[in-house]
């Protein structure tokens, strides 16, 4: 890794001193390379010697980093807990990178407060569903064209988009046809529930939130847009990792609708289909079983 080239580019763009003294690789990501860099700089609001977090990939991934930076800035303006500050987004002919504020992460902290923090985020609303720009769920494009109708938005830009990709990736006709049938049945899940367009994290599994050394919650790697807040909660339950205190904290601020349990697998299906499109394998069977269960509840 040519750190001097990256440091020179950052310094030139920021018009401030930025020297990378050392770098240590951080494991955990499956798309980008990640490092903790120790720097000497004259950046405002930071010590002369400071650690930062940097993601690096090929120049073609600049669009992914730009989308993440935009979502992080949006969350930082709205979220009461900690979100990494974007320091720099850059690229050259070979590489792209995103430099963020560094946190020493831990799995131990105040999960009750983390639930309250998420609920407060969901109180940030707007009139339409979607976002000011498209982004990426993993490596999959996520379309965020604004729409005032959540059922249309979710049917077309979430389930419909993933199903079209899945068909191209070889998913069975049975799963594809059941998915189309489910999209047609979406109004049945919303007969007494009319969600507001809440600001979402968008990909809130346990790997995208942790705590700092003081036990305060941190949210990162967002795929944000304005949508039904239940989608964030459903994702937290898909792969686990959030304690009962988290949900208790959330409900003290923003109690969930009684129909959430019916819609939860509907929102988890989006991520199951995306995992099929990214990884294949058993996610096809999980998607099929999820669709069958959902349709049995509204038939």
Buried (B, 14 or more C-beta within 10 A) or exposed (E): EEBEEBBBBBBEEBEEBBBBEEBEEBEEEEBBBBBBBBBBBEBEEBEEEBBBBBBBBEEEBBBBBBBBBBBBBBBBEBBEBBBBBBBBBBBBEEBBBBBBBBBEBEEEBBBBBBBBBBBBBBEBEEEBBBBEEBBBBBEBBBBBEBBEEBBBBBBBBBBBBBBEBBBEEEBBEEBBEBBBEBBEBBEBBBEEBEBBBBBBBBBBBEBBBBBBEEEBBBBBBBBBBBBBBBBBBBBBBBEEBBEEBBBEBBBEBBEBBEBBEBBBBBBBBBBBBBBBBBEEEEBBEBBBEBBEEBBEEBE
